């Protein structure tokens, strides 16, 4: 069988990514889906399945804000829509319009708006006039606000007609929040409220044809305005007034009433006041728009949050059940604050005074506050995103009274993911990131018979560190689960799985755990604690569990100096953010000292006896590769060859050779000789300048002594180690379109001469090549072979990373198995961990 005879296809199984830590980044649409920015990507997740469905490529800078058309506010209009649209804006000022076809769940890049902003987009707000007509406004830190009219396609795949109605020059203090509404009275006029860094709310009015003019300034807040949201009229047939809610860094929330003056307002004034029955009514400024005059007045002041209030949002209107044509605007507001809480505010029935009726939030050290809060279209769930890049969701499961309970949501890193690895038997994926955390993702067996098999979730966060983490290596071989991580410090740290994790791992699949009970019995550590000011994670022992629980600890205290004890338990369902951030730590067992700079690369041999490490270097002495003996964790070797940073290392399948590639454009192959009494001897058998630019990646053939190298010079080369211990160049793949950053070679089971090579590029794209190695005198020889290659899969950009791929790793499988399905894990600078299933015909 030749390389061209192998047919394969790939599908996405799982995506993990954290939310960009910025206000206005998240939007919950009438479709029930959530959009958010994950570095340069726009990610879409489904709250029902708690899974990220896809990521949309197109932005070249970090995504600052997203907004659905229609949003959750107009869900009552969108019940039968077959297409939904999404706007996304980034830090370069670029705005893109996307289309989602409900049938088939297919996404399409509709258009990129003409470049109207010179700096980052800070907010997008929209108003749906009809199913095919929307008005939206965009603000930027360049001091401009643009108002657009979009005639959306009437058919799937159609063109969108876009008109810029107005560009408003705001000045040196940019706007950070916007809200659009139709002015009361069926006048056809549009109101645009904006707020920013000068404590005032500015109200602009205009017609559908443009020409927006400043109508008035509304004063009251004493700090920056952070969020604005217009309500719809309380009833669809009565539209002489609408409400505007605002929040600020002064910790307060204000509700403003915008009323149409004149005969319509005069005749119904008393009836309206009787319905609302407010305790006070403060008259405000009067302004004229068109041939109508309006008054805006302070309706209520809500005090309850203890820190900046970043987000306020009216509860989405509900359809009048009998008619299904009108709607009712509930008097209910959701607010989210940096005080780690979200609150729901509603007026009392008798007095009309607005009160806080529901408070939810993270009352622990895991969260540093919320950047935004959002209602689900049916108002049965509320979603928050926070400083730690994590989502938090609560659902009201009460029948006769409110009962808001935490729900599962997707999770992931909120900075570049630098390294990944599979557990020795493929039970889970471990990833490390510049967000200073190590995370474990695993498939969890769904008990629900209606679900489609296992779904992947984050099940543990073994390390929460104080430095960006650059690399990790899972220790192979027998015994407990262990890994070594290297961060922007000179010390490598060794972690060992606690008993709580081993029991959780047993629950993740329907099959019996392949981890023996007698080994579990030997594990005396239940979990780990993180000290408030230290970097080491201290063990919690099994026999000390009761003492920890009985100890009063730091209950009620929430200071930086006091950290509550973790309560590690075996999880029987996928954990939520609060559990992950604090109760799933692994204890640190050893520190490995020796390197002179920050750690950069780690790898472990297949027997689990040696770990190799390298650090950032600009000289030959610092660029040494250190070998560590697993168990005693003693340094048993210092390998010198390179003059600059060693970027990746890998042991051959038989652990006899160690391959290293470096920034100095060279690769090195070391012979590792293992003597008795754990003695290690090593010698350099080849060093060669292999590429014209930095070599980023390398990978061994699992069935031989051939290896691949990938470089910034956009090439991948295949090399073979001959019997005489010399290295020969075998093949160069056709040049790629960008730098090759990651490689991973996997064998196809019984077909020992066939394999697949996954190639990850700086653009985020992935390709899979079929490789055929033909040896002259038998498969057991390491004489000069010949290699043929052919591309079999070029993954769709909607499945790939949107920034540089940092690492690729095939799931381990038994070499004597016939492989028809393989799993490939990848991580990248777009903050994501991805898992693909590659099916081979």
N, C-alpha and C positions, 0 to 999 in steps of 0.2 A: 504494500500500500504506500502510495506517494503522499507528499504533503498536500497536494491538491485534491486528494480523495477525501480528506477529513472535512466534514461539514459541521458547523456548530452555530448556536445562537445563544444570546445572553439576555437575561432579564434582571431587573432590579428587585432585590428581596427586601432591602432595608436601608434607610437613611437616618442617620443621627446628626443633628446639628443644633447649636444653640442660637439664641436670638441676639442680634446686634444690640448693644447696650445704649439705646438712644430712644428718646421720646418719639411718638408718632410712627414707630416702626411696624406696628402690628395693626392688622385690620381684620374684622370678622364680617364676612359677607352674608348677603341674603341666601347664598347657596349653602350656608352652614359650614363652609370651609374657612380656615384661618390662613392668612398670608403674613409673612414676616421676612425681614432681611437677614440673611446669614452670610456675612462678609459680602462678596459681590453677587451672590445669588438671591433670587426671590424664592423662598421655600413655601410650599403649600402643605398644610396638615389637616387631617380629619379628626375632629374631637371625639367622634364616636369610636374610632378604632385606635386612637392615640398613636397614629403612625404618620410620618411625613410621606406624602404621596409622590411628590416630585420637586425638582428645583428648576427654575427658569434661567437660562444663561442669556447674557446680553449686556449687562452692566460691566463697566471697567473700573468702577470704584465702589466703595462700600455703600450698600443700600440703606438710605436714611429713613424712608417712609414708603408705605404702601396704602392703597385705598381701593376698596371694591366698588364696582358699579353694577348693580346697586349694592349699597352697604346694608348692614342689619337694620338700619332705620327704615328702609323701604322694602323690607321682606314681605310685607302684606301685599305689595304690588307684584312681587316677583314669583308668585307661587307656581306659575306655569311657564316661566321663561325657559327657553331651550339654550340660551347663551348668556354667560355672565362675563363681565370685563373687569380688568384689574389695572390700576395705575401704579407705577413704582418710580421713585425718584432717588438719585444717588448723590454722593458727595462731590461729584463733578458738575452737577446741575442737569444731568441727563434725565429725561422722563420717558418711560416706555409704556405703551398700551398693549395689554395682552388680552386674548380671547379664550374662554373656556367653553367648549361645546359639551353640554350636559350628556348628550348621547355619545357614548364612547369615551367620555372623560378626556378629551384631547385638547391640548393647549396649542395656541398659535401666537406668534409675534406679529401684531397688527401693524404697528408703526412706532417710530421714535419721534417725539415731538421736536419741532424746530428748536434749536438751541436758544432759549430765551433767558436762561439764568447762567451767570458766570461763576457762581459758587454753589455750594451744596444746597439741595432742596431741604427745607425744614418742615414743610407741612403740605398735605394735599387734602382738600375738602371738596365734596361734590353734592349735587342736587339732581335727582332724577326727574326730568319733566315728563318723559314717557319712556316706553321700553326702548326706543331707538334714539332718544334725545337726552343729553345730559349736559349740565353746566358744571364746570369744576374750576377751582382756583388753586394756584400753587404759590408758595412763598419760598424765599431763598435768603441765605445770609448775605447776599449781595445788595440787600435793601430794596428788592423789587417784589411785587405781587402781580401775577398774571391771571387773568380770567379768560377761560376758554369755553367755546361751545362745540360739543362733539356730536355729530350725527352718526350714530353707531350703525354698523352694517345690518341690513334687514335680512340677509341670508348668511349662512355660515361660509366663511371665506371671503366675504365681500369687503369692499373698501370703506374706510372711515373718513368722513369729511370733517376737518378740524379747522376752527376759526379762532384766532386770538381776539377776543372782544376788547380787551383793555390791558395795558401794562401800567401799573401804578408805581411811581417812584416814592418810596417811603422815607428814605434818608439813611442816616448813619446807624440808626438803631433798628435792626431788622425785626420782622414779625416771625414768631415761632408757632403761632396757632391761628387757624382760620375756621370759619363756619359760614355756610351759605344757606339762605332760605328765601322763599317767596314772601314778599311783604303782605300783611293781612289786607283783606278786602277785595280779593280777586282783581287787583289792579294790574297784574302782569309785571310788576316791578320786583327787582331782586335786591335783597339785603346781603351785604358781605361784612361780617364782623371779623376784626383781626386784633390780635394782642401780641405784645412782645416785651421788650426790655425797658419800657418807660412807664409802666404802671397804669397806662390808660387803655381803654377799649375804644377802637376806632370803628365807626359804622359808616360804610359806603353804600350808596344806592345807585342803581342803574337799570337800564332796560335790556331786553334781550339783544338789542343791536349793539350794546356796549355803552360807552360814555358813562363810566362810573364816577360819581363825585362824592367827596366827603360830606356826610350829612351831619355828624356830630361826634363829640368825644364824650365818653362815659368815664367818670372818675369815681374812685371808691377804694380800690385795692392799693396797698402800700408797698407792693413789691412786684417783681416781674409777673406778667400774665402768662400762665402755662397752658391753659386749655379753655376752649369755648365750644358750646354746642347749642344750636337752635333746636327747639322742639317743633313738632308740627302742631297745627291747631288742635285744641283739645278734642273737638269733634269735627269730622270732615265737612259737615254742612255749616258750621259756624266758625268763621275765620276772620273775626275782627281783632284778634290779638294772638300773639305767639310769645313764648318764653325763651330767654337766653340764659344759660347757666355758664358761669365763669369760675375758674380756680386760679390760685396764685401761690407764689412762694411766701406770701404772708400767712399761709396755713389756713386761709379762709375760702369759703365758697359763697358766691353771690348769685341770686336769681333775679333777673331783670325781666320786666314785662314791656313788650313793645305793642302799643295799641293804636289802632286807626282812629283819629279824631274826626269830628263832624257829625252829621246826622245819624249815620249808622252806629257810631259809638255812643252818641248821646242818648238815643232811645233805648239802648239795651244796657246802659252802664250799670244801673241799679241791679238788674237781674244778674249780671255777671259778677258783681261784687258779692251778691248774696250767695252765689254758688261757691266761690272760693273762700269767702269768710275769713280774710286775712286779719291778723291783729293790727297791722299797721300798713299804711300805703304812703310811700314817699314820692312826691311828684318829682319828675326829672325833666331833662331838656325836651323841647319840642323842635321837630325838624320837618321840612317839606321835601317830598319826593314826587316829582311829576306834578299832578294837580291835587295831590292829597297831602294832608299833614298828619304827623304821627307823634306820639309821646313815648319816651322810654323812661321807666321808673324802677326803682329798687323794690323788689317784691319781698325778698327774704335774705337773711345772712345766716349761713350755716357754719357753726364753729364746733369742731370735734377732733380734727386731726392735729397731731403734735409736730408735724414736719411739713415740708413743701407738698402741696397737692398738685401732682403732675397731670391728672386726668379726671375729667368729669364727662358723663354721657347720659343722656335721657334714655329711659327704657324704650325699646322699639315699640311703635304702635301696633295694636292688635286689630285684626279684622272684626267688624261687627258680624257676629256669627249668623244672624238671620238673613242679612242682606248679601254679605260677602262682597260688597262694593264700597261701603264706607269703612271708616276706621276710627279707633279711639286711642288717644294719646294718654297713656298712664302717667299720673303724677308721681314719678319715681326716678331717682337719680343715683347713678353709681359713681363713686369717687375712689381714686387710688392715690396713695401717698407714699412718700419716702419714710413714713413712720412704720412701714411694714404691714399696713392694714388696708383693706378695701371696705367701704361702707356703702350701704343702701339707705337713701334718705327718702322719706315720704311725709306728706302733711297729715297731721291728726284730723280725724273726721269732724270733731266738734269745734276745735279752735282754729284749725287751718295752719297751725304752727308746724314748720318742718322739723322732723325729728329723725335721728339715726335709729333705724329699726333692725339693721343687720350689720354685724362687723365680722369680717373674716381676715385671716392673715397669718403670717409666720411670726410667731412671738419667740423666736430663738435667734441664735447667732448665724444661722444658715443664710439669712437674707439680709440685704442692706437696703431694702425698700423697693417699692414698685414704681415703674416708669409709666404704666398705663393699665387701664381696666376696660373690659368690653363685655357687653351683654351678648348672649346667644340670641338668634332671631326670635325664639319662643320665650325668652326671658327666664328660662328654667335653669340656666347655667351662667356663670360669670368667669371670665378669664383674665388673668393678670400676667404681665411679664416684668421681670425685675432686674436689679443691678447685676446679678450673677448670671445673666443670660438665660435664665430658666423660666419656664411657664408654670403657672399655678392655676388650677381650675377647681371650682366648687359647683356642685349641683344641688338644687333644692329637691330633696327626695321626700319631704314631708307631705302629708295628705291634708290634715286639718290645720296644721300649723307649719311654719317654716322650719326646715331642718337641712342646713347647708353642709354638705360633706365633701371632703377633698376627692378629686378624681384623677385618674392617670392621664398624663400628657406626654408628648414626645420630649426627649431631653437630648443633650449633646454638648459638645465643647463650644465655648464662645470665643475662642481664638484658634490660630492655626494648629492643626493636628499634625504632630511631627513624626510619630512612629506608631506602628501597630504590630500585633503578633497574635497567633492562634495558641490556645492551650494545647498541651501535648496530644490530647485526644480529640481536639476540636470542639470542646464543650462551650467555649466562649472566645470572644475577641477582647484583647486588652489594648487600650489606646492611651497615649500621653499627648499633652498639648501645652502650648504657651499660656493657656489659661490656668496653669499651675495645678492641674488635677490629672489623676490617672483614673480611667473609667473602664468598667467591664460590661460588655453587652453579650446577651445570651438569648437563645430561643426559649420561649416559655410556652409550655403546652396549654392550649386553650381547652377549658372544660366544656365550653359551649359547643354543642354538636353542630350548630349552624355556622361556626367560624371555619375558616379555611386553614386547618392545621395550626402549626406553631407560629407565633408572632414574636419578633425580637424586641427586647427592652433593655434598658440599662438596669443591671441588678446590683451593682456595687460601685463604690468610689473608693478604692483602696488607699489612695494617697491624695491628700489636700495639702499643698506645699506653699512655700513662700517664694519660690523661684520658678521661672519658666522651665518646663521639663522638655528636654531635647530628644531623649532616646530611652528605650526600654528593651529588655530581653527577658522572655519567659524561660525559666530554668526547666529544661527537658529532663527525661529520666524518671526514675521511681521516686516515691515519697510524696510529701505534701506539695501543694501548689506554691511556687515561689517565683518572684520576679525581681530583677535588678533595674533600677531607674537612674538616669543621669540628667541633672538639671544644670542651670547656669551657676554652678558651684563646682568646686574641685573634688567633691566627694560623691561616690556612687553609693546608693542605699539599697539594701536587700530587704525585701518584705516577704512574709510568710502568711499563708491563708489561715484565718482563725476558724474556730469550730462553727461559728454562726454562718460563715460563708459556705463551708462544706455542706451544711444541712440545707442551706438555701439552694445550692447547686443541685441537690438531690430532688428538689421540688420543681426545678425548671423544665424537666422533660417528663414524659409519661414512663420512660424506661427507668429501670433501676440504675442507681448511680454506679459508675464503674470504679468508684473510690472505696476501697475496702473499709469495713467497719472497724477492723483492728487498728488501721492507721488513724481513723477518726478518734479512736479511744486514746491514742498517744498524744493527740493535740490538746494541750491544756490551756490554750489561750482562747477566750471567747470572742474578743474583739480588741479595739484599741481606742485610746483617747488622744486628742490633740491638745497640747498645752496652749495657753493664750498667746504667749510670746516666743515659744520655741518652734523648731521645725521637726522634731522627732515625735513619732507617734508611739505612745507608751501602751504596753499590753494590759488588757483586762483579763485576769485569770478566772478560770471556771469556778474554783473554790472561793473566789472573792465576790461572786455575783451577788450573794445575799447582802453582804456588807454594803455594796454600792447602792443597792435598792433601798436599804434601810436608812442609809445616810441622808440627812436632810439636804445636803449638797448646797446648791446655790439657787434654790427655788425662789422665783420672784425677782431675782437679780438679773439685770441685763446690762452689764458693763463690759468694757474691753478687758478689764483685769480678771474677771471671773468667768470661767467657761464651765457649763454644766457637764456632768459625766454623760458619756455615751451609754446607750442601752442597746447593745447588740443582741438581736434575736434572729432566729431562723425565719425567713420570709416565706409565706405560703402564697403570695401573689406579688406581681411586679410592684416595686416600691414607688412611693411618691418622692418629690424633691426633698422634703424635710427629713425623711429616713435616709436618703442617699447621702445627703451632705454631711451627716453627723454620725450615723449609727452603723455604717458599713466600712469603716476604716480597717486596714490591716496593720498589725504591729510591725515596727521596723526591728529587724533582728541584727543587722550588721551595717557598719559603715566601712567603705573601702577607700582608704587614703593612698595617694601616690601621685596623681596627676597635678600638673602645675597650672592648668587653666580649666575652664568650664568643660564638662563632659559633652561629647558630640555624638558618639556612636557606641553601641553595645551589641554583642551577639553571644549566643550560647551554642555549644556543640550539641550533637544529637543524643549523646549518652548522658548529658547533664552533668559532666565532670569539669568542664572548663568554661569560663566566661572571659571574653576579650573586650577591652574597652579602649577608647581613644578620646582625645580632647582637642579643642581648638588650638592650632599651633601655627607659628611662623618661623620655626627653626627645627632642625633635625632632632635635637635632644628633647624638645617638648612634644614632638610628633610621635613619640614612642607608643607602641601598642602594648598594653599591660595584659598579662594573663593571670586569672585568678582561679584558684582551686575551689570548686563548689564544696561546701561543708565546712572546711576549716577557714575558707575565705582568705587564704594567704596568697600573696603575690608570688607566682612561680615562674614568671618570665617577663622580660621587657624587650620587645622586638623593635629593632631600629631599621628603617628603610626609607621613610618618606621625609620630606623637608617642610611640608605644609599639612594642614588638617586632613586626617583620614576620615573620609565622608561615609564609608560603609565597609563592613566586614562580614564575611560569611564562611563557615566551615563546610568542607565538602561532605558528601553523603556518608563517607566512611570515616569522617573526622580526622583523616590523615593530613589534610591540607587546609591551610587558612588563607583565604583570599582577602586582600585589602585594596581599596581604591582611594585616591586622594585628590586634593585640590592641585597638587603639583603635576597633574595630567598623567600620572603613572599608576600602574597596578603592581602589586607585589604578591607573590605566592610563597608561603612558608610551609616547610615540611615539619609536622608535629610528630615527634617520637615519644611514645609513652613507655617508660620503663617500669620496673617493679617499685613497690613502696611509694606509689603515686609520684614517681619522678617524671619530670617533663624535660625533654630535650627538643630543640627547634633549630632550624637553619633556613636561611633565605635561599630558595632555588631559582627565583627569577624576579627581576624588577625591570619593567619596560615602560617607556613613554608610549602610550597606546592611542591617545587622542590629542587633538589640537587645542582643546579647552578642558575645563574642569571635568573630572569623571565623578558623576553623582551616584551611580548605582552599579551593582553587580549581582549576579545570581548564578549558582552552580546547577548543572544538569543533575537531577536526582539519581540518575542511573550511570553516571560516568564522571570522568574528570574533564569535562568540557564546561566552560563558563561564558557568561555574557557580560559585557560592560556597556554602560550607557553614559553619554556625555552631553555637555552643553553645546558641543559642535554638531548636534542633531543627528548623531549616528549611534548605531548599536553594532558592536562587533562580537563575533563568537571566536573563542580561543580554545585550544586543547592542550592539556599537559601530557607530554609523551612519556614513554617508558624510561627515557633517558633523563627525565626530570627537566627537560626543556619545554618551553611553551611555544606553540605555533599558532599563527593566525589562520583561522579556518574560513571565515565568512564575514562580510560586512553587509548588513541589511541596507536597502535603499534609504537615502536620507529622509528624515522626518521633517515636518514643517516647523518644529520648535525644539527647544532643548529637551533631552530625555532625562527625566528626573528619577524614575523608579522602574525596576525590573523585577520579575518573579517568574521562575521556570518551574514547571510541574511536569511529572511523567504521567503517561496514560496507562498506568497499571501494568497489565501483562505485556503490552506492546512496549518493550523496553527501549526500542530504538525511536519511539515517537514521544513528543512532548509539546507542551504549549508554553509560549513565552508571552507574558503580559507586559505591555509597555505603557508607562504613564508619562505624560508630557507636561511641560511648563504651562501650556494653555489649559490644562485640565482634561484634555481628551485622552481616551484609552483605546489601545488596539491590542488584539490578541493574534499572535502568529503561531503557525504550526511549524515545528522543527522536526526534521528527520536526520538522525545521526547514523551513518553507515560506517561500520568498522571493517577493516580489510580481512582480518583473520580471527573472527569470532567475537562475540559480544563481551567476553571476559577480558579481552586485551585492551590495553590503553595505547596501542600504536596509533599512528596518525589517522584519524577518521576523516570522513567528508560529511559536510552538513548542507542540507537544502532547507529552504524556508519559504513560506507563503503566508500572506495575511488571510485570516479567515473571518475575523470580526473587527469592524470599526464601529464602536459603540456610538449610538445617537447622542448628540450633544446634550439633549434633555435628560440623559441618563448619567452623564459624566460630571466631573467636578467643573467648577467655573474658574478656578485658580489652580496653581501648580499642584500636581500630584506629588506627595512627599514619600509615600511608601505603598507597596503592593505586597500581598501575602496570600498564597493559595492555602486552602485548608489541607491539613495533613490527611493522608489516606494510606491504607495498606498497599504496599507495592505489588502484591499479588492479586489485588482486586481489579476487575474489569471496570473501567471508569466510563460511565455514560453521563454522569452529572458531577460537576465540580463547583466549588464555591470559592470566589475570589473576594478578598477584603481589600479596601483601599482607604487612604486618608489623604487629606490635602490642606492647602492653605485657605480653603473656603470654609474652614471650621467643621467640615463634615467627615463622618466615617460612613462608608458605603459598603454594601454587600451585594454581590452579583452571583447569580446561578448561571453557569455555562453548561449547556446541554450539548452533548456530542452525538452525532448520528453515526 
